[in-house]
Amino acid sequence: MNTIFSTEIKVRPDDIDLNNHVHNAKYLDYVQAGRFEQMINNYKMPMDEFIEKGYNWVASAAHIDWKRPLKLGDTAIVKTQMDSVNGAQCKVNFWIENKATNKLVSEGHFIYTMVSVKSGRPVRITDEIIERYSI
């Protein structure tokens, strides 16, 4: 299994919906924000480097199960883990916990597809990228 990395994200007022908890779509934003930070700090291959190499990532699919809400003032702990690579796609598992309670608030996975910046078409994930992300 690959390493699970964590990122803290503070719930902001603009994350809150009419039910006085974090809007469901924000959980996906939290994963994206956590992943972006982890690319820099943990994998040592930030988005800038992908773009310099002529690659970009698009989200092809997302699955999320919500367990309990986050509220204003909470801190989300976003945990992600590279699961697998298949051609141009990779699967990334995620878990979001409430820092104060250590309880799971949501979990799921994303399927990301690597694409050519030039053509916008999928490209096979290189062995170099697989190696750098297999930690």
Secondary structure as GFF3:
##gff-version 3
##sequence-region A 1 135
A	DSSP	beta_strand	4	10	.	.	.	ID=ss1
A	DSSP	three_ten_helix	13	15	.	.	.	ID=ss2
A	DSSP	alpha_helix	24	41	.	.	.	ID=ss3
A	DSSP	alpha_helix	47	52	.	.	.	ID=ss4
A	DSSP	beta_strand	55	66	.	.	.	ID=ss5
A	DSSP	beta_strand	75	86	.	.	.	ID=ss6
A	DSSP	beta_strand	89	98	.	.	.	ID=ss7
A	DSSP	beta_strand	103	116	.	.	.	ID=ss8
A	DSSP	alpha_helix	127	133	.	.	.	ID=ss9
###
